[in-house]
Amino acid sequence: MKDKTVLITGGTSGIGLALAEHLVKSAHHVIITGRDQTKVDRVSQALGCLGLVADSANTHQLVQLSKSLQKDNIRLDGLVLNAGVFYPESFVTTTEEVYDLTMTINTKGPLFTLQSLLPTLNNPSSVVFVSSIVVNKAFANAASYSASKAAFEAIARVANLELAPRGIRINSVRPGVTATEIQSKAGMTSEQQSGLFKSMQSTALGRVMQPDDQVGAIEFLLSNQSLAMRNAVLDVDGGYLL
């Protein structure tokens, strides 16, 4: 993969940040987005890439993101739909507010991000959705999260057919348990995180995965080596599902 222009949503932390760091070091043109202007500015300056504010829950900001790229004549070879949230909640006690927010950011967000950025995508171009193994593995307290990831994968199947004439392909990576900020943002204490990470020693990999462990699969799907792939799903779970 040489000299591509890639936009990564949620590129200020976790898997998105690890991917951005790797692609910048590999001499690609990288654009990251995030919700917080201060954090976007700090991370983009540290990486030496372009950073733009765009909240996946705000369709107006997504439209403005597209207009900004078009104004600067920026064309994308790759789009990584990485931004997402996880609010653990029991099925019995799940609130409408938590459900709506999860679906807004994890499903509606990538849908309208992709739709808004269609004018900026080259032919060919690659879209990679960062999904999760929760699509086919049940976890307690993750009903809304599971539904949100599965819903966009269903959207991607249809979009692959409709966007094929534009040379746009959409594939997904399903990370397993990966140590990122998502655990603390979900309200897990340090002790709970340590317990979760320690339990990953029983996987074939023998440890909890780090954001860097997800980079290779995403980079492959962004590369020309994946030109013939449509709606493929790569499980990167350290052997959790074995």
Number of C-alpha atoms within 10 A of each C-alpha: 13 11 13 19 20 25 26 24 27 24 29 24 19 19 27 26 23 18 24 27 21 18 21 17 12 13 13 17 20 26 22 26 27 23 20 13 13 10 16 23 20 13 21 22 12 10 18 15 18 16 24 22 21 25 21 27 22 16 16 13 17 23 16 15 20 20 16 13 17 14 9 8 10 14 20 25 22 26 23 28 25 23 25 23 18 21 20 19 18 13 12 7 8 16 12 10 8 16 17 14 17 24 22 19 20 30 23 21 24 26 18 18 24 19 14 19 20 16 14 18 22 17 15 16 24 27 25 25 25 25 26 23 22 20 18 11 11 11 13 9 17 18 19 25 26 23 18 27 23 20 16 20 22 11 14 24 16 13 18 19 14 11 14 14 11 14 14 23 29 28 25 24 23 21 22 22 22 23 18 14 11 16 20 13 12 13 13 14 12 11 9 13 15 12 11 16 16 13 13 20 14 12 15 13 13 14 16 21 20 15 18 16 18 23 21 13 19 22 19 12 27 25 17 15 11 15 15 8 14 19 19 16 19 18 19 23 23 21 14 19 13 7
